[in-house]
Amino acid sequence: MSETPEIFCDGSGSPLAAAGMPELKAWFVREVLPLEANLMQFLRHNWRDHSDIEDILHDVYVRVYEAARRQIPDHAKAFVFTTARNLLSNRIRERAVIPIDAVSDLDALNVAIETPDPERGAVARDELRRISTAIDRLPPRGRQVVMLRRVDGLSRGEIAVRMGISEDAVSVHLSRAMDALASILFGDATDKGERP
C-alpha cells in the first residue's frame, strides 16, 4: 500500500504529479491509501464483475489524485467514496447493455436510468424477471450458451473454446435455446404472429 507509482500515471504513462508536489503525494498516502480496504469492499459489494475491480480502483485513485491536484478536498473519505460511486454510475451508463448481474443494487448507486415514469420501470422489471425465469428453465448447456452469447457478448468461437465443444455445436445449442425461450416467453402467440 505504501508503493504508489502506478497510480500517479495517466493512460499514456506520463506522470500526473510534478516532482515539486510532495505535499499532494503525502496527502494521498496519508488520507486516501488507508481507505483501500473499505473502498475494495464497497466496490465488490456494488460491482458484480470482480475482474473489473482492480481497474475501477485504479480509476478511482487517478480521478481522486487529479482532482486533488487542483484542490485537496477537506474530507478525503467522503470524496473518495463519492468518486467511486460516480465512476460506477458512469460505467453503467456507458455500457450499451447492462448485464443482469452488473451491480447488486442499482438504487444504492443512485443511477439515473432513463425511465420516463414508474409504470414503465415496473413493466421493464417484470419483463426482466420473465426473461430471467425463462432462461433458468433452459437445459444447462442451452442456458450456458445463451448467457455467454447474449449476456457476456462472446463470439461463437470464444464460446466453443470456453465450453470445449465445436462452433457447430454452439450454433445448435444456441438455436435450440432461443427456440425454447421463444416458446416459454410467447407460447402459442408465436404461432399466430402476435405477442401475449
N, C-alpha and C positions, 0 to 999 in steps of 0.2 A: 504494500500500500504506500510505502514511502517513495517508491520509484514511480515517477510520473512523466517521463519524456514523451511517450506516445500520445498523451492527451494534450500536449502542447503543440501539436501539429495539425494543420488542416488536411484536407483530402489530397493535396498535391505534395505533402511532405514538408512544406515550408513552415518555419516556426511561427506560432501565433504570438508568443511573448517576446518582447525585446529584451536584450540582456540587462538593460537598466531598470527592470521592473521586479526586483526581488521581493518587495512587499506584496505584490499580487500573487506570486508563487507561494510565499509564506502563508498568505491568507487561504489560498486554495488547499494547501497541505494541512493547515490547522483547522479550517472550518468545513471544507467540503469532503475531503477524503475520509474522515471518520464516519461520515454518513453512508458509506458504501454498503455496509451490511443491510441497513434498513432500506436503502434505495433498491438493492437487489431483491429484497423480499417484496417490496412494492411492485417492482417490475414483474417478478414471477407471478404474483397474485393477479395482476391486471393484463398480462400478455401471455397467452397460452403457448405460443410457438417459442419454446425455450431456446431454440437455436438462434433466435434474434436478440436475446437478452444482452449478450456482451456488446453487440453493435449498438444497441439502444443506450446502454450505459455509457459507451464511448461518446455517442452523440450528445447525451445529456451533459457530460463533462465539457465537451467542446463548446456547447451553447452557453453553459454557465460561465466558463472561462472567458469567452468572447464578450459576454455582457459585462463581466466584472472588469474587463479592460477599460470599458467606458466609465463604469462606476461600480464600486464594490457594494453589493447590497447590504442593508443593515441586518437583515435576518436571513442568514445563509440557508438554514434548513427549509424554511418556507419557500425560498426562491428555488432551491434545488428540486423540491418535490412538485412545485408548480411547473417548472420547466419540464420535468419528466412527464407529468400528466398532459401538458400541451403537446409534447413530442409524440406521445402515444395517440392522442386525438388526431394529430396531423397524419400519422402513418395510416390510421384507419380511413381517413378521408381520401388519401392518395391512392389507396388500393381500388382497382376497378371493381373487384368483387370482394366482399368481406367474408372470409371463411366463417363457418358457423361457430367454430371454437377460437376465433381470433382473440377475444378477451373474455374474461369471466363475467364481467359486469359492466356493460356499456354505460349504465346510469351513473356508476361511480366515477367514470371519466368525464361526465358532463359533456358528452359529444353531441354536437348539434347535427342531428341527422335530418335529412330533407324529408320531413313528414308534414304536409300541409295541415293535417288535422288528426286528432286522436283516433277517429274511426279508421282512417287509412292505416295507421300504425297497428291497430288491433287486427285488421284484416291481414296485414303483412305478417304479423307474429303467428296468426293462425295458419297461414299458408306455409310458413317455415316449419311449424310443428307437424303439419300434414306431410310435408316432404321428408322431414327427418324420420317420422314414424314409418313412412313408406320405404325409405332406404333401409331402415332397421329390419324390415320384413324380407329383404332380398337374401338369397343364399350367400354364404360368406364370401365366395370368390367374386360373385357379381357385385356385392356391396364394396369389396375392396377395390375393384376396378373402377367403379363409379366414383368413389371417393378420391382415388388417385388421379383420375382423368378430369372430373368436373369440379372438384373442390380444390385439390392441390395443383391442378393445371399441368400435370405431367403428360409428356407425349406417349404414344403407344409404345414406342421403343424403350423409353425410360420405365414404363410400367412393366414391360416384358422382362427387363433386366432385374427390376426390383422383385418381381414375383417368381422369377425363374421359369417363365413359360415363353412360348413364341408370340410374335406380334399378331399372328393369325388367331391364336387362342385368346389374346387380349381383345381383339375385334369381336370374336364370337361372344365372349363373356359380356362385353360392353353392350353389344346389340341385344342379347337376351335380357340383360338387366334393365336396359332402357325400355324394352317392350313390357317387361314386368312392372316397371314403375308406372308406365302409362296406364296399364291395366288396373293397378292398385289405385292410382290417383283419379282416373277418369272413368273407370269401369266401362259400362255399356255406352257411355256418351261418345267414346272414340269411334265406335261403330256407326253412330248416327251423324258424326261430324260436328258434334256440339260438345260444350263443356258443362259439367254439372253445376 
